[in-house]
Amino acid sequence: MRRFVFPWGREGGTLAGMGFWKRIALIGFVAGGLLGPSVAASAADDAAAYKRAVEQQFEAWLQARWPEAQAEGVSRETFEREVKGLTLDWSLPHLVLPDPAYLGGPRLPQSLKPKAPARQPEFDSPERYFKISNLNALAAQGKTQYHQYKTVLTEVQKRYQVPGSIIVAIWGRETNFGTVRLPNDALQSIATQAFLGRRPEVFTEEFIKALKVLQDGHISRSEMRSSWAGAMGHTQFLPSDFLKYAVDIDQDGKRDIWESVPDALASAGNSLHSQGWIGDQEWGYEIDLPAGFDCTLQGPDKTRSFGDWVDMGITRVKGRPFPKEKLENQGFLVLPAGMEGPAFLVTENFSVLKKYNNSDVYALFVGKVADMIEYGAPAGFVGAWKPVDRFTRDRMLAFQEVLVKRYGYDVGNVDGLVGFKTRQAIGLYEKKAGAPLTCYPSKKIVDAVLGQQ
């Protein structure tokens, strides 16, 4: 599914949209060719030759996929029909272009090399994910959709034990209730990601699964639209998700997550249920932490019973008690901004939401919108978001590397993102340094760690 985003711009087709050399070339041509052979024309020829060479390699790669497609149950007729004329989508972001196109082939021309941004963007603080206006708008629309599809959602909850409010919140977050345009040919996007993307093994498998979706006749090629990353339909399934979880709840003979809202909602419910959703549990609760609480106790590897957390001084916000029948349930703490923001005690259902999109703030966002739809909860959290420092991803990556190599801390993936393992590691460093415990990166801590490498 996602979710992840920074597409490079392309020059337009007008004179104003042309690059400098293209404008000079056009002026020279109009003036009678006074400039001689155009530098821009030469660059265009180089780019065209390079693309032709890569497309030839792609065509050979496609033909080599037949044994895998056959093993998946795709007929030769379907395979030949769908790969015939299939080309790369050069407009997709984050392509990894080979240089040269193949051994001894054309080199990657300068015009096709991605241009580095003038300044690397800083990653946003968690607070920016929870804009009150966005939450209110999505919840208001969600309530309308919830009531419109109440009959379907009731049946889905009966089958899969997933609340309709959770499903509607996912639908709203993924495609704004189906209003977000999906501009891409799913098969072409997925094939391009498989051949030129950052995760070729993953998308090669998804390409074969996409052929199987077409083989089974649930959707035509022209209607099988997706995001640039290949996520399809109202609820943004990759082909493998479709084959595992898509449901024909409207009983028209097709599992249609593109045009049938009932099928899409039921498919999302089946996905969550199949990946471990527990029907009699909430996703989680906002909590108050006692003074001096050890924030390194956050994360799923620190799971314990709700009763144990209560014994450690944790309470629900506004003094509300946890239901007595839930005290034996297992839960863990999520502190998206460490001690600098709201705190949450979550259940295994929170982890299931992260299987839809592996992000703490995504799961919190869905849970919050669902609570607003079902219970009329306010958009804001009780806990305040405090100002936090911002960093580029490269700087955070360097920070993580030092935490691992110099101090031996487990930061999870060294990826420049502040996940729960990195927050734990920051807390451990703060303890060692005798600093106030925040479990979130600050300029002071990051500068100190990087200054000691």
Secondary structure, DSSP 8 states (H G I E B T S, - for coil): ------------SSTTTS-HHHHHHHHHHHTTSTT-S-HHHHHHHHHHHHHHHHHHHHHHHHHTTHHHHHHTT--HHHHHHHHTT----TTSTT----SSSSTTS----GGGS----SS--B---GGGGG-HHHHHHHHHHHHHHHHHTHHHHHHHHHHH---HHHHHHHHHHHHTTTTS---EEHHHHHHHHHHHSS-HHHHHHHHHHHHHHHHTTSS-GGG-EE-TT--BTTTTB-HHHHHHH---TT-SSS--TTT-HHHHHHHHHHHHHHTT--TT--SEEEEE--TT--GGG-SGGG-EEHHHHHHTT-EEGGG----GGGTTSEEEEE-TTGGGS-EEEE-HHHHHHHHHS--HHHHHHHHHHHHHHHH---SS-SS--------BHHHHHHHHHHHHHTT----SS-SS---HHHHHHHHHHHHHHT-----S--HHHHHHHHTT-
